[in-house]
Amino acid sequence: MHRDHGDPRRGTLKGMRGWDYLTLWQLARRRFDSGQDYQAFQQFQGRLLMADFGSKGLSFEGQKVLDMGCSWGGYGQLFVEARAEVTSIDIEAHPQVPEAVRNGLVVSNALALPVQAGQFDFVFCASLIEHVSQPARLLAELYRALRPGGRCYVGFPPFYSPAGGHQFKPFHLLGERVATILVGKGRYTFADLGGGWGLYRVTIGQIRRLLAEVGLVIDDISTKFLPLSPARVPLLGEFLTWYVQFLAHKPVEATLAPPVPDASAGPADCAGNCGGPVPHASGGPSGRPWEG
């Protein structure tokens, strides 16, 4: 049966109404009940995000868009509907990916993108960077894929926020050893879990610094679906921001190749893409694991 979830196109980070928040909360509560429920949740929040892009003057018609860590392809589908030319990268081709997204799906490593330098007008990277041990390398690849003047979105739940521990929350704030014991995974570490792609301590300050280091210019920092953004407040924002969003661009005069990432950051992990479903996450289906 089709459920009427209202019109999320009216919502932006600064213009969401009470009904939008109520609907989002209701969808989030039942998102693991079935694949259909999860897709409804992802689609609703995706349309809210696309509406916010529109409020910031972003248009994707005729644009070449790269979705890094596409998972079930929910966001990719929305970019297709916006008449973008979409390429989606994931470590595997999930059966739930819509046909319109599957046509542009590339199964590959996000830490070594099989794309040409400067190929894309917009790169979308949501709920991925906290699952790689080399965030600098991931951002360097994002930079390389962008054309000069192109823009990008990087979003994730900061580690020290209430949502930052994903399936370990809120116990992740008590330390790795305590958290893994309390969730029944005492023999493992954060990096061992999550279907093999791990969880790493990624912070707002860290990604803000790395974006600048690879050569990207930050245009906006916001908190997902909130009109006021604690993400802009140093230190305190790390604890109060449930999901941070960066909009940035590659300067027009920029070279195609970014600075070489620090080789001491550690070996490549998770085959470069951490956007796939998590079999043990709440026992239900997952598109972008633990998002929202």
C-alpha positions as CSV (number, residue, x, y, z in Angstrom):
1,M,0.0,0.0,0.0
2,H,1.3,3.5,-0.9
3,R,1.8,5.7,2.1
4,D,1.4,9.5,1.8
5,H,4.4,11.1,3.4
6,G,3.5,14.6,2.5
7,D,5.5,16.9,0.2
8,P,9.1,17.0,1.3
9,R,10.0,19.4,-1.6
10,R,8.8,22.3,0.6
11,G,11.4,21.5,3.3
12,T,14.9,23.0,3.5
13,L,17.3,23.2,6.4
14,K,15.9,26.7,7.0
15,G,12.4,26.0,6.0
16,M,11.3,22.6,7.3
17,R,7.9,22.6,9.0
18,G,6.7,20.7,12.0
19,W,4.9,18.2,9.9
20,D,8.2,17.4,8.0
21,Y,10.0,16.7,11.3
22,L,7.1,14.5,12.5
23,T,7.1,12.5,9.3
24,L,10.8,12.1,9.3
25,W,10.7,10.8,12.9
26,Q,7.9,8.4,12.1
27,L,9.8,7.0,9.0
28,A,13.0,6.7,11.0
29,R,11.3,4.7,13.8
30,R,10.1,2.0,11.3
31,R,13.0,2.2,8.8
32,F,14.3,-1.3,9.7
33,D,10.9,-3.0,9.6
34,S,11.2,-3.8,5.9
35,G,13.1,-2.8,2.7
36,Q,10.1,-0.8,1.6
37,D,10.1,1.2,4.9
38,Y,13.8,1.9,4.7
39,Q,13.4,3.1,1.1
40,A,10.6,5.4,2.2
41,F,12.8,6.8,4.9
42,Q,15.7,7.3,2.6
43,Q,13.6,8.8,-0.2
44,F,11.9,11.3,2.1
45,Q,15.2,12.6,3.7
46,G,16.8,12.6,0.2
47,R,14.1,14.9,-1.2
48,L,14.5,17.2,1.8
49,L,18.2,17.4,1.0
50,M,17.6,18.0,-2.7
51,A,15.2,20.8,-1.7
52,D,17.9,22.4,0.4
53,F,20.4,22.1,-2.5
54,G,17.8,24.0,-4.6
55,S,17.5,26.7,-1.9
56,K,21.3,27.2,-2.2
57,G,21.0,27.7,-5.9
58,L,22.3,24.3,-7.0
59,S,20.8,22.8,-10.2
60,F,21.8,19.4,-11.5
61,E,20.2,19.4,-14.9
62,G,22.8,18.4,-17.4
63,Q,25.5,18.1,-14.8
64,K,27.8,15.1,-14.4
65,V,27.3,13.9,-10.8
66,L,29.4,11.2,-8.9
67,D,27.8,9.5,-5.9
68,M,30.6,8.0,-3.8
69,G,29.3,5.0,-1.8
70,C,25.9,4.8,-3.5
71,S,24.7,1.7,-1.7
72,W,21.1,1.1,-2.6
73,G,21.1,4.1,-5.0
74,G,18.5,6.2,-3.2
75,Y,20.3,9.5,-3.6
76,G,21.5,8.6,-7.1
77,Q,17.8,8.1,-8.1
78,L,17.0,11.6,-7.0
79,F,19.9,13.0,-9.1
80,V,18.6,11.1,-12.1
81,E,15.2,12.6,-11.5
82,A,16.9,16.0,-11.4
83,R,18.1,15.2,-15.0
84,A,21.8,14.8,-14.0
85,E,24.2,12.3,-15.7
86,V,24.9,10.1,-12.7
87,T,27.9,7.8,-12.1
88,S,27.6,5.8,-8.8
89,I,30.5,4.0,-7.1
90,D,30.1,1.1,-4.7
91,I,32.1,-1.9,-3.6
92,E,29.3,-4.2,-4.8
93,A,26.1,-4.0,-7.0
94,H,23.3,-4.2,-4.5
95,P,20.1,-5.8,-5.9
96,Q,18.0,-2.9,-4.5
97,V,19.7,-0.3,-6.8
98,P,17.1,1.2,-9.2
99,E,17.5,0.5,-12.9
100,A,18.1,4.2,-13.6
101,V,21.0,4.2,-11.2
102,R,22.3,0.7,-12.2
103,N,22.9,2.0,-15.7
104,G,25.7,4.2,-14.3
105,L,26.9,2.0,-11.5
106,V,30.6,1.2,-11.3
107,V,31.8,-1.5,-8.9
108,S,35.1,-0.2,-7.6
109,N,37.2,1.2,-4.8
110,A,36.4,4.7,-3.7
111,L,40.0,5.2,-2.6
112,A,41.1,4.7,-6.2
113,L,38.3,6.0,-8.4
114,P,38.3,4.6,-11.9
115,V,37.4,8.0,-13.3
116,Q,39.2,10.7,-15.3
117,A,40.6,13.8,-13.5
118,G,38.1,16.7,-13.6
119,Q,35.3,14.5,-15.0
120,F,32.5,15.6,-12.7
121,D,30.6,18.9,-11.9
122,F,29.3,17.6,-8.5
123,V,30.5,14.9,-6.2
124,F,28.2,13.6,-3.5
125,C,29.8,11.8,-0.5
126,A,27.4,11.0,2.3
127,S,27.9,8.6,5.3
128,L,31.1,7.2,3.9
129,I,34.1,9.1,5.2
130,E,33.7,7.9,8.8
131,H,34.2,4.3,7.6
132,V,37.6,4.7,6.0
133,S,40.9,4.9,7.9
134,Q,42.3,7.2,5.2
135,P,40.0,10.2,5.0
136,A,42.7,12.3,3.4
137,R,43.0,9.8,0.6
138,L,39.3,9.7,0.0
139,L,39.1,13.5,-0.2
140,A,42.1,13.6,-2.5
141,E,40.2,11.3,-4.9
142,L,37.1,13.4,-4.6
143,Y,39.2,16.5,-5.5
144,R,40.7,14.7,-8.4
145,A,37.3,13.7,-9.8
146,L,36.0,17.3,-9.6
147,R,36.4,19.7,-12.5
148,P,37.9,23.1,-11.6
149,G,34.9,25.2,-10.4
150,G,33.0,22.0,-9.5
151,R,31.2,21.5,-6.1
152,C,30.9,18.7,-3.6
153,Y,28.9,17.6,-0.6
154,V,30.5,15.7,2.3
155,G,28.3,14.6,5.2
156,F,28.7,12.3,8.2
157,P,27.8,12.0,11.9
158,P,30.8,13.4,14.0
159,F,32.2,10.6,16.2
160,Y,31.7,12.4,19.5
161,S,28.1,13.3,18.8
162,P,25.1,11.2,20.1
163,A,24.8,9.6,16.6
164,G,28.5,9.2,16.0
165,G,28.8,5.7,17.4
166,H,26.3,4.2,14.9
167,Q,25.4,0.8,16.3
168,F,27.6,1.4,19.4
169,K,25.8,4.6,20.4
170,P,25.7,6.0,23.1
171,F,28.3,3.6,24.5
172,H,31.0,4.8,22.1
173,L,31.5,7.8,24.3
174,L,32.7,5.4,27.1
175,G,35.5,4.2,25.0
176,E,36.0,1.4,22.5
177,R,36.6,-1.4,24.9
178,V,33.5,-0.6,27.0
179,A,31.3,0.0,24.0
180,T,32.2,-3.3,22.2
181,I,31.5,-5.3,25.4
182,L,28.2,-3.6,26.0
183,V,26.9,-4.4,22.5
184,G,28.2,-8.0,22.8
185,K,31.2,-7.6,20.5
186,G,33.9,-7.6,23.2
187,R,36.4,-9.5,21.0
188,Y,36.4,-6.8,18.3
189,T,37.4,-3.2,17.8
190,F,35.4,-0.4,16.0
191,A,37.6,-1.0,12.9
192,D,36.6,-4.7,12.8
193,L,32.9,-4.2,12.8
194,G,30.3,-2.8,10.3
195,G,30.4,-5.6,7.8
196,G,34.2,-5.3,7.3
197,W,34.5,-1.5,6.7
198,G,34.9,-0.3,10.3
199,L,34.1,2.8,12.2
200,Y,36.7,5.6,12.7
201,R,36.9,8.7,14.9
202,V,36.2,11.3,12.3
203,T,35.5,14.9,13.6
204,I,34.2,18.1,12.2
205,G,37.5,19.9,12.8
206,Q,39.5,17.1,11.2
207,I,37.5,17.1,7.9
208,R,37.4,20.9,7.8
209,R,41.2,20.8,7.9
210,L,41.5,18.0,5.4
211,L,39.2,19.7,2.9
212,A,41.4,22.7,2.9
213,E,44.6,20.6,2.7
214,V,43.5,18.9,-0.5
215,G,42.6,22.3,-2.0
216,L,38.9,22.5,-1.6
217,V,37.2,25.8,-0.5
218,I,34.4,25.4,2.0
219,D,31.2,27.3,1.1
220,D,28.9,26.2,3.9
221,I,28.8,24.1,7.1
222,S,25.4,23.0,8.4
223,T,23.7,20.5,10.6
224,K,21.4,18.2,8.6
225,F,17.7,19.3,8.8
226,L,18.3,21.9,11.5
227,P,17.9,25.7,10.9
228,L,20.7,26.5,13.4
229,S,24.0,24.8,13.1
230,P,26.1,23.9,16.1
231,A,28.5,22.4,13.6
232,R,30.1,25.8,13.3
233,V,30.9,26.1,17.0
234,P,34.4,24.8,17.8
235,L,34.7,21.9,20.1
236,L,31.1,22.1,21.4
237,G,29.8,21.4,17.9
238,E,31.5,18.0,17.9
239,F,29.1,16.9,20.7
240,L,26.0,18.7,19.6
241,T,26.0,18.1,15.8
242,W,24.1,14.9,15.0
243,Y,25.1,15.0,11.3
244,V,27.4,17.6,9.7
245,Q,27.3,18.7,6.1
246,F,30.0,20.4,4.1
247,L,29.5,22.1,0.8
248,A,32.7,23.0,-0.9
249,H,34.1,23.8,-4.4
250,K,37.3,23.3,-6.3
251,P,38.8,26.7,-7.3
252,V,38.6,27.5,-11.0
253,E,42.3,28.0,-11.2
254,A,43.1,24.7,-9.4
255,T,45.2,22.0,-10.9
256,L,43.5,18.6,-11.6
257,A,45.7,16.7,-9.2
258,P,45.5,17.2,-5.4
259,P,48.4,17.2,-3.0
260,V,49.6,13.7,-2.2
261,P,47.9,12.4,0.9
262,D,50.1,11.6,4.0
263,A,51.3,8.0,3.5
264,S,51.5,7.6,7.2
265,A,47.7,7.7,7.5
266,G,47.6,3.9,7.4
267,P,46.8,1.2,4.8
268,A,43.8,1.3,2.6
269,D,40.7,-0.2,4.3
270,C,37.3,-1.5,3.4
271,A,38.2,-1.7,-0.2
272,G,37.5,2.0,-0.3
273,N,33.7,2.0,-0.1
274,C,31.8,1.6,3.1
275,G,28.3,2.4,1.9
276,G,26.9,-1.1,1.8
277,P,24.2,-2.7,4.0
278,V,25.1,-3.9,7.5
279,P,23.7,-7.4,8.1
280,H,23.7,-7.0,11.9
281,A,22.5,-3.4,12.1
282,S,19.2,-3.7,14.0
283,G,18.4,-6.8,12.1
284,G,16.9,-4.9,9.3
285,P,17.7,-3.6,5.9
286,S,20.1,-0.7,5.5
287,G,20.9,1.6,2.6
288,R,23.6,3.9,4.0
289,P,24.3,2.2,7.3
290,W,23.1,3.9,10.4
291,E,22.3,7.1,8.6
292,G,19.8,9.3,10.5
